[in-house]
């Protein structure tokens, strides 16, 4: 009962907006915000109720038993991801109420936003390979349309690039799923894992690994597959950039990689080594390309490539400490990168430009934006006591204790590079000499509130590092990933082994 | 029917033949939908065929002839209503049986038109959703005018 709400509430909201809110645009924002608030509350309830259900809630749809139907599975990892996604979605929607006044077709925006949220929640909850593909496409198609929302030539080009690359890699994923299906005759993830575990390691599985790494790697924006991100993320309206960089690349990319490679395939060493290499490359290349950018949002886009590398190497280490670091950095990056994108949106809203060469000295006029951006800068660069410090420290320690000294040193050094390019933003946008761009409009209330809440969360979310809280809430999540195929053992009792009813 | 744009679209031959074929295509689409639970086909395939009958009309008679008769607002609304009805069907299943989108109606006798519970109903909703959606995509592409120069 509780699980299907994550899918039908935003889906219903999307179509209600299309039906009723085409003429009354404030109504569209109200429906979207109400739906976001509802599922945010439900995701907290689900998170705290999970332990009383033995760490897993499984919900079959349409009254059949798995593997003959699609199932929704909530475990510690997915309930944690739901909170991250819906928290960022709620704050972005709240920010968008006033930000979107600069665009026409407000109802279009909110309807697509709700569809994207449906897709992401679906990807997190589903326990079925083909269903994962379908929800991923729902999220991606809405994302393509939202990237093109401004309908300027640059935005259309970015959306087209994203759509082409996304479609090619989605086909690769579908091809991989097809191969798995032809080998195991089932689409339920746990059942696929079960049959592969009992049947040895067939050679075709390496083809599937390759297809999935390329497919989900592009969604994650790991380095050889990152070219779409610095175009697509800056072109979208700011709340959508925050959603794309904050949660979409993590849900469709990192979460799907972890769920499939750790929980279904049992974390094969060859895949972890490849992810380690790609993650390290992402950290270096993303970091150094950020320094030379002059477009505020493009800089943040390259920075996402670099930061997602940290998350991926955390998971690729495969040790308890590494996975803890990966999960923490995933959560913290969702908070501070959304904050930074919302700040860049506020700067663009009030000055109508995001070229750092034209900006300057905004700290006096845009006090809230400047202050929250400083918090975001300190968090992402890993300055204590802000949250980024803890996650980066854990990842670096995990690298060194796992014997990956070079990766550890790279992670530490690029952290300094991160500080360098964010200080560039500080100097050229908020402090330093006054630029040619003038403040044309004040930042409205809803935008300020969303930024302040995210800035407060940058500091408050460090609280989960307190040992007693970490033991109760964070360790079960790490255990879900560390347990590898224990996911299969948990789902196995629900599998119907008999003939089709 | 009065044609206010006689010089648009294709030749008289095509227009005359279209007058005969468009109904056949439309009815064939409806047949596919209504028998979706008994024979190959269903809501999606039937919906596409229904949309193609409108596309056929637009190609033969020109876009202005069709745009004069088709209400864009109504098509948009129908599409949204169909989508909402599909979700609501799922919710009724959740309420009655405890599973989302469960078949809450009796299965009936095999091979009769009124059987298979809610599946014919869902097929009709899907037909409206897909048919309207696909035709609207075509409609917007047809009504797009590139900038001069």
Interface residues (C-beta under 8 A of the other chain):
Chain A: X1 X4 X8 X11 X12 X15 X16 X18 X19 X22 X59 X60 X61 X62 X63
Chain B: X76 X77 X79 X80 X81 X83 X84 X87 X90 X91 X93 X94 X97 X98 X99 X100 X101 X102 X103
